[in-house]
């Protein structure tokens, strides 16, 4: 194993996630492409190998610590950016049917290229805003799991994510340590959109020690057709 593979496997192992040689190889390919493309486009502010491994790859895999999706589950990554957390999730769980939603063209092009190199022809990259895509019949209320690692506040993320979920589906919001205040603001959004907070889990990233909060929300009711509102409105006027 290369030094990259050893470091990645050790870090993931600290969270109880075992990586095969093939998984490590794919992460290594992903890493090289990310560094290469980042020299031309601003895909990530991180440049050091250890930072990318811990704060992108391993951080993405912490989703499995709060919820283990069933075999073949449909997963949507909202605002995927350079592929986080959706692509690391796919690398570790090939059985999952993953859809990556991203509105920035250069990031969409990068995702297509990475998927070609990794051989993931079954991953769907959807260019556009979540506020609009969630109204398309083939995406609305059709996923088992939604993921978001975005910087938006939780009431905003709920409006973007819950319309994608079928009843009894789950949404994992990946947040920083100061999430209690955001949770306190979510009562109206949860009631209107049909969600319920099931659990909140505190994670400390291996090596770096950074604290993360994972919020697991269940879809318990139907989301009214008017949501999500048009692009920009959820951010300006959160529920």
ABEGO torsion letter per residue (X at the ends): XBAAAAAAAAAAAAAGBBBBAAAAAAAAAAAAAAAAAAAABBABABABAAAAAAAAAAAAAAAAAABBBBBGBBBBBBGAEAGOAAAAAAAABAABBBBBBBABAAAAAAAAAAAAAAGBAABBBBBEBAAAAAABAAABGABABBBBABABBAAAAAAAAAAABBBGBBBBBBBBABAAAAAAAAAAAAAAAGBBBABBBBBBBBGAGBBBBBBBBBBABBBBAAOBBBBGAAAABBX
